[in-house]
Amino acid sequence: MSEPFNPLQNSVTWIADTGLFIACGRQQNNKYTALERFAQRNDLTFVIPQRVYDELGGAPRRSTPGQTPINSAIDAGWVTVADEPDGVTSAYPRL
């Protein structure tokens, strides 16, 4: 019989999309601090694709001066930007 799924095991990668960080808002928002606390307490790092980082870095005027929320999370170590895959082709044709 297989072991029950443990989302906090080392072999699990937490991939996040833009919506998670938009929903959490700025660093001062309770949702943002709760997400940061969750990641730190469970010693996990959210991985985001480069396109997500690009999308989230586009609103610095509404962020803490000199720091967007995503850059703060990366600097704190609970978010990292994934390397772009090499030579990957989509299984779906372009429409």
Sequence and secondary structure as in RCSB ss.txt:
>XXXX:A:sequence
MSEPFNPLQNSVTWIADTGLFIACGRQQNNKYTALERFAQRNDLTFVIPQRVYDELGGAPRRSTPGQTPINSAID
AGWVTVADEPDGVTSAYPRL
>XXXX:A:secstr
      TTSTT  EE  HHHHHHH STTSHHHHHHHHHHHHTT  EEE HHHHHHHTT GGGSBTTB HHHHHHH
HTSEEE    SS   SS   
